[in-house]
Amino acid sequence: VRSKCPSYVGTTGILMQEFKHVFKIITKEDKVKVIPKRYSVFNVEIDGFVSHIYGNKFELRASERSVRKFKVKGTMDL
């Protein structure tokens, strides 16, 4: 949805892998794109429910995210 790098904005596809600092996405053209989480906002839609994910808050391994308590802070400005 938003990113510091304008070439990442508007990229759609299926999430293939999730790493600590990047998402790997398969696009409609069957290409794999690596998109960094830092300074990016992602839009995820599941069965009509839309959710925004702020990449800066999501930069942890899955095992670290499960035990961490997230603090509410202001949104970042892109």
C-alpha positions, -999 to +999 in steps of 0.1 A: +000+000+000+028+025+010+066+023+009+096+046+008+105+030-025+077+037-051+084+006-072+070-016-044+037+002-042+008-017-058+026-050-059+000-078-054+004-115-051+005-145-027+028-145+003+054-173-003+078-168+026+082-145+055+116-137+069+128-114+097+133-084+074+115-093+041+084-109+025+088-131-006+057-127-028+046-145-060+031-121-084+004-128-111+032-130-137+047-160-117+077-139-106+091-139-071+095-104-056+114-097-024+099-067-005+115-053+026+093-048+057+111-017+069+093+016+059+064-003+042+027-008+049+011-039+036-026-046+030-038-082+036-073-093+025-088-126+037-124-134+028-133-097+024-116-087+057-089-061+050-061-055+075-031-032+074+003-045+085+031-020+094+064-036+084+084-018+111+063-035+138+065-069+121+103-071+118+108-100+141+110-138+138+077-156+143+089-171+176+098-136+189+065-121+178+045-147+198+059-137+231+064-100+226+039-074+238+035-046+212+032-010+224+008+014+208+027+042+190+019+067+164+019+057+127+049+064+106+050+090+079+060+078+045 
